[in-house]
Amino acid sequence: MRNKKVKKGLVPTTSKQPRIATTIKSSMDQNPVWHIGTLDIEGSWGWKDIEKKLFFSEILLKIKNFENMFWKEILGRGSHEVLVADINTNAQKRLALLNLDDTEKLVSLRLTGRQRIWGIRVANILRILWWDPNHEVYSSKLKHT
């Protein structure tokens, strides 16, 4: 039997840096991205009856303005997350009908005093769901009442 000796190999360097940045950006520090695959066309807050002029002259412009903001700026300025358990019963039933009742929270985007867009936020993506022109999905509790 031969006596084998292990040869000294290369010593790994400790100065190497990963090629990808290691800092993970919070979704609150990102701009919103819109997803319309969950858009509810038919229900009580469906998009089918919306006036074309209203959509293009007001709603689309507001959505476009949100794109210049971070989520941390959007939420808290009249827009907020709402627990599904707190929205009205008909909205909860509609979520079940759409097979989205496994969702815990929805986002209410405030367009005007009454008008809201509802969606499901996943990281920085808002999966747009409903158009709520009369603030019916969630009745906010007024302060000092």
Backbone torsions as a table, in degrees:
resi	resn	phi	psi	omega
1	MET	NA	137.8	179.7
2	ARG	-85.4	150.5	173.7
3	ASN	-89.2	113.7	179.0
4	LYS	-96.0	139.1	177.4
5	LYS	-118.2	137.6	177.6
6	VAL	-77.2	129.0	178.0
7	LYS	-84.6	148.1	177.9
8	LYS	-70.0	126.4	-178.7
9	GLY	-96.2	-166.6	178.4
10	LEU	-75.2	145.4	175.7
11	VAL	-94.1	123.6	-179.2
12	PRO	-64.0	144.7	179.0
13	THR	-86.5	148.3	179.5
14	THR	-103.8	5.3	-176.4
15	SER	-94.4	1.6	-178.6
16	LYS	-72.3	145.2	179.6
17	GLN	-119.1	145.0	177.5
18	PRO	-64.2	148.5	-179.2
19	ARG	-76.8	-24.4	-179.4
20	ILE	-101.8	139.2	178.9
21	ALA	-59.4	137.3	-176.9
22	THR	-90.4	-8.1	179.4
23	THR	-83.4	131.3	179.3
24	ILE	-100.4	126.9	-177.9
25	LYS	-83.8	132.3	177.0
26	SER	-67.3	144.8	178.3
27	SER	-64.3	-21.9	177.8
28	MET	-70.2	-20.4	179.0
29	ASP	-98.8	19.9	179.8
30	GLN	-120.3	158.3	175.6
31	ASN	-76.2	150.8	177.8
32	PRO	-71.1	150.4	173.6
33	VAL	-124.9	140.2	-174.9
34	TRP	-102.9	140.4	177.1
35	HIS	-129.0	127.2	-176.1
36	ILE	-110.4	10.5	179.1
37	GLY	-63.8	-23.4	-179.6
38	THR	-100.5	6.2	-178.4
39	LEU	-54.1	123.6	178.4
40	ASP	-88.9	114.6	-177.3
41	ILE	-87.1	-39.3	-167.0
42	GLU	-93.5	-36.0	-169.0
43	GLY	-61.6	-173.8	-179.2
44	SER	-57.2	-29.6	179.4
45	TRP	-115.9	29.9	-179.4
46	GLY	-72.6	163.8	-175.3
47	TRP	-91.1	-3.5	-173.3
48	LYS	-65.6	-31.1	-174.9
49	ASP	-97.1	5.2	-176.2
50	ILE	-71.2	139.1	179.3
51	GLU	-71.9	136.3	-178.4
52	LYS	-58.1	-43.2	-179.0
53	LYS	-62.1	-44.5	179.0
54	LEU	-61.8	-43.3	-178.5
55	PHE	-61.7	-49.1	-174.9
56	PHE	-79.7	-33.5	-176.1
57	SER	-86.4	-23.8	-176.7
58	GLU	-122.2	-59.4	-172.3
59	ILE	-63.5	-50.0	-178.3
60	LEU	-61.7	-37.7	177.9
61	LEU	-64.6	-40.5	178.8
62	LYS	-65.8	-43.1	178.3
63	ILE	-61.2	-41.8	178.8
64	LYS	-62.1	-40.6	178.0
65	ASN	-63.7	-36.6	177.7
66	PHE	-61.1	-30.8	-178.2
67	GLU	-63.5	-20.5	178.7
68	ASN	-89.2	3.8	-177.8
69	MET	-116.0	162.0	171.9
70	PHE	-93.1	158.4	179.1
71	TRP	-57.0	-35.7	-179.2
72	LYS	-66.5	-22.5	176.0
73	GLU	-84.4	-35.0	-177.5
74	ILE	-70.7	-50.2	-178.2
75	LEU	-74.3	126.0	-179.1
76	GLY	109.6	-10.7	176.4
77	ARG	-106.4	49.9	-177.0
78	GLY	91.2	-19.7	174.6
79	SER	-98.0	142.3	-175.9
80	HIS	-162.3	166.2	174.0
81	GLU	-88.0	147.1	-179.6
82	VAL	-134.7	133.7	175.0
83	LEU	-66.2	137.6	179.4
84	VAL	-59.1	-33.4	178.6
85	ALA	-62.1	-20.0	-177.4
86	ASP	-96.7	-9.3	179.2
87	ILE	-80.8	167.9	-174.8
88	ASN	-67.6	157.9	-173.2
89	THR	-60.3	-39.8	179.8
90	ASN	-64.0	-37.0	177.8
91	ALA	-67.8	-38.8	176.9
92	GLN	-63.3	-40.9	178.0
93	LYS	-65.1	-38.5	179.6
94	ARG	-65.8	-39.9	176.0
95	LEU	-58.5	-42.9	179.0
96	ALA	-62.7	-43.2	179.1
97	LEU	-62.0	-32.8	179.5
98	LEU	-87.3	4.7	-177.3
99	ASN	59.5	36.8	178.0
100	LEU	-118.4	17.4	-176.4
101	ASP	-78.1	4.6	173.3
102	ASP	-88.8	1.4	179.5
103	THR	-81.1	134.9	-179.6
104	GLU	-90.3	-36.4	-176.1
105	LYS	-132.0	150.8	170.8
106	LEU	-120.3	160.9	174.5
107	VAL	-110.4	133.0	175.1
108	SER	-105.6	111.9	177.0
109	LEU	-92.8	120.2	-179.2
110	ARG	-82.6	121.4	176.1
111	LEU	-100.1	-44.2	174.9
112	THR	-139.8	-170.0	179.7
113	GLY	-53.5	-38.4	-177.6
114	ARG	-112.2	-32.1	-172.0
115	GLN	-75.2	132.4	-179.5
116	ARG	-134.9	149.8	165.4
117	ILE	-111.9	133.2	-179.8
118	TRP	-109.9	142.5	177.8
119	GLY	-160.1	177.6	178.9
120	ILE	-110.9	120.8	-178.8
121	ARG	-94.0	124.9	173.8
122	VAL	-123.1	106.6	-173.4
123	ALA	58.8	-120.5	-179.1
124	ASN	-98.2	5.4	-177.8
125	ILE	-96.5	128.9	173.1
126	LEU	-104.1	115.1	175.8
127	ARG	-83.8	98.2	-173.5
128	ILE	-65.4	136.0	-175.3
129	LEU	-120.0	-64.2	-170.3
130	TRP	-126.2	156.4	169.1
131	TRP	-109.4	117.5	-175.6
132	ASP	-119.9	85.5	-174.8
133	PRO	-71.3	-18.6	-174.7
134	ASN	-118.3	17.1	176.5
135	HIS	55.9	49.7	-176.4
136	GLU	-97.7	-26.8	-175.2
137	VAL	-62.2	-38.8	-178.5
138	TYR	-140.4	120.0	177.7
139	SER	-88.9	107.3	-179.1
140	SER	-71.6	148.3	178.8
141	LYS	-86.6	122.9	179.4
142	LEU	-70.7	140.8	177.9
143	LYS	-69.8	146.5	174.8
144	HIS	64.6	31.2	176.2
145	THR	-120.2	NA	NA
